[in-house]
């Protein structure tokens, strides 16, 4: 038994246990967990997921390679949209890995590809005002 007094994540309180209708994580998310587990481990089209991984990787690279100056002459580095694609690639890798589509030898290469995207996104972000570059904050 742990701090919350439960042994399983599905038994964790979702809201205040003293509320009129106390809910557990299982009450709210059990069906979703079951459906996604079945899809992730049994049904997901792995050929399609491989294509989506390639697409997310390519889109991340394309976004990062786009000109930094927009049509109005403002410098806008698109680190966040690129990072969204990086996260998609990471999630797709995890799905493919869970399905056993990626071999032990390929696994490290995929991890390296996602890591490379993440580093490029971080490198782009630090060139922005929010990332600490220049004076003040980005517009």
N, C-alpha and C positions, 0 to 999 in steps of 0.2 A: 504494500500500500504506500502511496506517495502523498505529497503535500495536498493534493485535491481529494485524497481518500478513494482513489479508483486505481484499478490495475490495468485498464484498457482504455485506449483513446476514445472509443465509442461511448464510454461511460462518463467522460468528462462533462461537467455542466456547460451548456451552451449559453444559458442565461442565469439569472440569480435563482439558486435552488429554492429560495423562499418565495419566489413569485407565484402568482395564482396558477400558472401553467409552467412548471419547471420542465425544461427541455435539456436533453443531452446532445452531444455531438452526433451520436448515432440516430437520435430522433430526426435530426435535421439533414444529415449527410449520408446515412447508411446506403440508401438506394443509389445515390450518385456515385458513391465509392464502388458499389457492386457493378454498376453499369460501366463505369470507366475502367475498372479492373478487367472486366470481360472484354471490352473493346481493346484495351492496351495489350493484353496478353493473348487474346484469341482471334480477334476479328480485324484489327487494323490492317489495311492494305500496305504491306511493307514496300512494295515497288513504288507506290505512290508516295509513301513517307520518304524514301530515298530521294525521289525527285524533288519533294518539298525541301529536304535538307539542302540539296544543290541550289535550289531557287533562293532560299533564305541566305545562304552563303554568298551567292552571286549578287543579290540585292544589297546586302550589307557592304560589299566591296564597291558596288556601283555608287551607292550613296556617299561613301567616304571619298570616292574619286571625283564626285561632282564639284564644279566650280564653287568656291566659297562665297563669291559675290553674286547676289541675286540681281534681277532685272532693274531694281531701283538703286543699285549701287551699294547696298548694305552687305556687310560681311556676316554671313550666317553659316556657321559650320553645323552640319546636320548630324551631330553625334548621337542624339537621342533616337531619331528614326533608325539610324544604323544599328544602335544597340538593341532596339526592338527585334531587328532581324537576327542579330547575334543570339538573343535569348530564344527566338524561334528555332534556330539551328541547334542550340543546346538541348531544347526540349525534344526536338525530333531525334537527335542522337540518343537521348535517354530512352525514347520509345523503341527505337531500332535495337538498342542494346538489350532492353528488357525482352524483346521478341527473339533474341538470339541471332539476328540477321548479321550483326557485325562480329567478325571473328576476333579471337584474342589478339591476333597480330594486327588486325585493322583498327582495333579499339584505340590504341595509342595514337595512331595517325588521326582519327576523328577527333579525339580530345585535343590534339595539337592544332587542328584546323579551327575548332571553336575557341581555343585559347588565343590563337593568332587574331581572330576577329575581335575578341574582347580587348586585347591589347591595342589594336588599331582604334577601336572606339574610345578607349581611355586616352590614348594619345591625342585624338581629335578633341575630346572634351577639355583637356587641360589647355587647349589653345583658345578656349572661349572665355568670356568674362565670368560666367558662373564657375568655370573651372579654374579661375585664378589668374588668367592672362589679362594683360592690359590694365587700364585704369577703370575703376568702377565696374559696373555690371553691364552685361550685354542688354541691348534694347529689346 
